[in-house]
Amino acid sequence: MSQQYGSAWNPHHPQQPHGPQPASSNTALTVLWAFIPLFTCGFGTPFVMGFAASRLRSVPLVFTTALYTLGMGVFVIGAGTYGDSDLIPTWLDVLLTIGLVGSWLGGTGHALIIRSRVFPQPQYSPAGPPAGLYPPPPSTAPTPTYPSPGPSSAHHTPIPTPIPHPSQPPYLKNTLYSDQPPRTHMQFTQSGRPQEWIGPYRVIDTLGRGGQGTVHLALTPQGQKVAIKVLHEHFAGNKAARDRFLREVEATRKVATFSTARVLDVNINDDQAYVVSEYVDGVSLEQLVRDKGPRDEDGLTRLALATAGALAAIHRAGVVHRDFKPANVLIGSDGPRVIDFGIARALDQVTATSSVMGTPAYMSPEQLGGGHVGPESDVFSWASTMIFAASGRVAFGSDTIPAILNRVLNHQPDLSPLPSSLRPLAAACLEKDPARRPTAADIMLRIVQ
């Protein structure tokens, strides 16, 4: 994980040279990847674009992959059918040429354009942290002594070497809205093992990686455990985008703590953002169902009530989750907690890409179609999540993305795994028309009635 933040200079490590250390670059490999369409005469273009669509979770790239596949398919079928090019009709010859050249040269240019998004380059930390920002690791070595100058050293007074102390502890500098952004760097413990810092937070473990970012377990300066999500999105010095992102995520701190993991801090380190939230010691609903099977009727009812209450609190604060799914529901010792609310919205506000933020199998029809995404979209995702919890299967399937999109837009899922008391409610939540769905608060009332 240290490669994500780059190496940094540490004055307390004796073997580390002064100045920033270059990190390994994958530029050559990414350029080679981008030239696959050129080397394969366009036949490799669908595979390159399919890989990019999967890595970026981009619905538009899925359709682009289908177009490239169609173009090459037309070329292969046409060329194979006629054999002799003189027999091919003019209109078909034009189509074959467009399909081949589009996949060959167009695919190469397209791959070069999106290469930096598919393979983001590692970010490098500056030469070193400001003086006094982090205290040096404690030393167990004896204090060196030096003899007094003179002809004899038989009797001398030991002169201890003074140990410098930082002027301020790290958590008093570079906080949420300070002038200097917090730095991510490495320190070394007495055992020589690296110790990673994100601002004033000390990373002790990596909890997981997802489409939006990497989640770490860290300690505050007071020793409290927190979860830190370091987002993949880079801001490249765009101050307006940074300010919009901070405002969007700051709004999530107004959400009531009922069945949610509180957002504690948000900041941007150089051009990379991170969000600090309450640590929930538990597994995700997705993992729980995979390991122990679907929830029984009582467990499912409690889950439905708690998560609907969490969404009601989120919507009351003016926030839309936009990525509600089993992986974003943690089952802690005190019950379900909804996490990552508002992150997709914040990223959507600051990115200029065509990628869709969310997980297609749990997205609403209006979200897939690029329409207005409001609280009704979360209600649709909530019903899909309850079906997974009751059956262990994804409501709209888990095969290819085009097949999933078609089912979300045009079909109704099987509601039979749900208890009879929840089926009418889930059916109402899965209406294709957002206006016909109940609110999260309505869901709570209908469950308890």
Secondary structure in CASP SS format (residue, H / E / C, confidence):
PFRMAT SS
TARGET T0000
AUTHOR 0000-0000-0000
METHOD secondary structure of the structure
MODEL  1
M C 1.00
S H 1.00
Q H 1.00
Q H 1.00
Y H 1.00
G C 1.00
S C 1.00
A C 1.00
W C 1.00
N C 1.00
P C 1.00
H C 1.00
H C 1.00
P C 1.00
Q C 1.00
Q C 1.00
P C 1.00
H C 1.00
G C 1.00
P C 1.00
Q C 1.00
P C 1.00
A C 1.00
S C 1.00
S C 1.00
N C 1.00
T H 1.00
A H 1.00
L H 1.00
T H 1.00
V H 1.00
L H 1.00
W H 1.00
A H 1.00
F C 1.00
I H 1.00
P H 1.00
L H 1.00
F H 1.00
T C 1.00
C C 1.00
G C 1.00
F C 1.00
G C 1.00
T H 1.00
P H 1.00
F H 1.00
V H 1.00
M H 1.00
G H 1.00
F H 1.00
A H 1.00
A H 1.00
S H 1.00
R H 1.00
L H 1.00
R C 1.00
S C 1.00
V H 1.00
P H 1.00
L H 1.00
V H 1.00
F H 1.00
T H 1.00
T H 1.00
A H 1.00
L H 1.00
Y H 1.00
T H 1.00
L H 1.00
G H 1.00
M H 1.00
G H 1.00
V H 1.00
F H 1.00
V H 1.00
I H 1.00
G H 1.00
A H 1.00
G H 1.00
T H 1.00
Y H 1.00
G C 1.00
D C 1.00
S H 1.00
D H 1.00
L H 1.00
I C 1.00
P C 1.00
T H 1.00
W H 1.00
L H 1.00
D H 1.00
V H 1.00
L H 1.00
L H 1.00
T H 1.00
I H 1.00
G H 1.00
L H 1.00
V H 1.00
G H 1.00
S H 1.00
W H 1.00
L H 1.00
G H 1.00
G H 1.00
T H 1.00
G H 1.00
H H 1.00
A H 1.00
L H 1.00
I H 1.00
I H 1.00
R H 1.00
S H 1.00
R H 1.00
V H 1.00
F C 1.00
P C 1.00
Q C 1.00
P C 1.00
Q C 1.00
Y C 1.00
S C 1.00
P C 1.00
A C 1.00
G C 1.00
P C 1.00
P C 1.00
A C 1.00
G C 1.00
L C 1.00
Y C 1.00
P C 1.00
P C 1.00
P C 1.00
P C 1.00
S C 1.00
T C 1.00
A C 1.00
P C 1.00
T C 1.00
P C 1.00
T C 1.00
Y C 1.00
P C 1.00
S C 1.00
P C 1.00
G C 1.00
P C 1.00
S C 1.00
S C 1.00
A C 1.00
H C 1.00
H C 1.00
T C 1.00
P C 1.00
I C 1.00
P C 1.00
T C 1.00
P C 1.00
I C 1.00
P C 1.00
H C 1.00
P C 1.00
S C 1.00
Q C 1.00
P C 1.00
P H 1.00
Y H 1.00
L H 1.00
K C 1.00
N C 1.00
T C 1.00
L C 1.00
Y C 1.00
S C 1.00
D C 1.00
Q C 1.00
P C 1.00
P C 1.00
R C 1.00
T E 1.00
H E 1.00
M E 1.00
Q E 1.00
F E 1.00
T C 1.00
Q C 1.00
S C 1.00
G C 1.00
R C 1.00
P E 1.00
Q E 1.00
E E 1.00
W E 1.00
I E 1.00
G C 1.00
P C 1.00
Y E 1.00
R E 1.00
V E 1.00
I E 1.00
D E 1.00
T E 1.00
L E 1.00
G E 1.00
R E 1.00
G C 1.00
G C 1.00
Q C 1.00
G E 1.00
T E 1.00
V E 1.00
H E 1.00
L E 1.00
A E 1.00
L E 1.00
T C 1.00
P C 1.00
Q C 1.00
G C 1.00
Q C 1.00
K E 1.00
V E 1.00
A E 1.00
I E 1.00
K E 1.00
V E 1.00
L E 1.00
H E 1.00
E E 1.00
H E 1.00
F C 1.00
A C 1.00
G C 1.00
N C 1.00
K H 1.00
A H 1.00
A H 1.00
R H 1.00
D H 1.00
R H 1.00
F H 1.00
L H 1.00
R H 1.00
E H 1.00
V H 1.00
E H 1.00
A H 1.00
T H 1.00
R H 1.00
K H 1.00
V C 1.00
A C 1.00
T C 1.00
F C 1.00
S C 1.00
T E 1.00
A C 1.00
R C 1.00
V E 1.00
L E 1.00
D E 1.00
V E 1.00
N E 1.00
I E 1.00
N E 1.00
D C 1.00
D C 1.00
Q E 1.00
A E 1.00
Y E 1.00
V E 1.00
V E 1.00
S E 1.00
E E 1.00
Y C 1.00
V C 1.00
D C 1.00
G C 1.00
V E 1.00
S E 1.00
L H 1.00
E H 1.00
Q H 1.00
L H 1.00
V H 1.00
R H 1.00
D H 1.00
K H 1.00
G C 1.00
P C 1.00
R C 1.00
D C 1.00
E H 1.00
D H 1.00
G H 1.00
L H 1.00
T H 1.00
R H 1.00
L H 1.00
A H 1.00
L H 1.00
A H 1.00
T H 1.00
A H 1.00
G H 1.00
A H 1.00
L H 1.00
A H 1.00
A H 1.00
I H 1.00
H H 1.00
R H 1.00
A C 1.00
G C 1.00
V C 1.00
V C 1.00
H C 1.00
R C 1.00
D C 1.00
F C 1.00
K C 1.00
P H 1.00
A H 1.00
N H 1.00
V E 1.00
L E 1.00
I E 1.00
G E 1.00
S C 1.00
D C 1.00
G E 1.00
P E 1.00
R E 1.00
V E 1.00
I C 1.00
D C 1.00
F C 1.00
G C 1.00
I H 1.00
A H 1.00
R H 1.00
A H 1.00
L H 1.00
D H 1.00
Q H 1.00
V H 1.00
T C 1.00
A C 1.00
T C 1.00
S C 1.00
S C 1.00
V C 1.00
M C 1.00
G C 1.00
T C 1.00
P H 1.00
A H 1.00
Y H 1.00
M C 1.00
S C 1.00
P H 1.00
E H 1.00
Q H 1.00
L H 1.00
G C 1.00
G C 1.00
G C 1.00
H C 1.00
V C 1.00
G C 1.00
P H 1.00
E H 1.00
S H 1.00
D H 1.00
V H 1.00
F H 1.00
S H 1.00
W H 1.00
A H 1.00
S H 1.00
T H 1.00
M H 1.00
I H 1.00
F H 1.00
A H 1.00
A H 1.00
S H 1.00
G C 1.00
R C 1.00
V C 1.00
A C 1.00
F C 1.00
G C 1.00
S C 1.00
D C 1.00
T C 1.00
I H 1.00
P H 1.00
A H 1.00
I H 1.00
L H 1.00
N H 1.00
R H 1.00
V H 1.00
L H 1.00
N H 1.00
H C 1.00
Q C 1.00
P C 1.00
D C 1.00
L C 1.00
S C 1.00
P C 1.00
L C 1.00
P C 1.00
S C 1.00
S C 1.00
L C 1.00
R H 1.00
P H 1.00
L H 1.00
A H 1.00
A H 1.00
A H 1.00
C H 1.00
L C 1.00
E C 1.00
K C 1.00
D C 1.00
P H 1.00
A H 1.00
R H 1.00
R C 1.00
P C 1.00
T C 1.00
A H 1.00
A H 1.00
D H 1.00
I H 1.00
M H 1.00
L H 1.00
R H 1.00
I H 1.00
V H 1.00
Q C 1.00
END
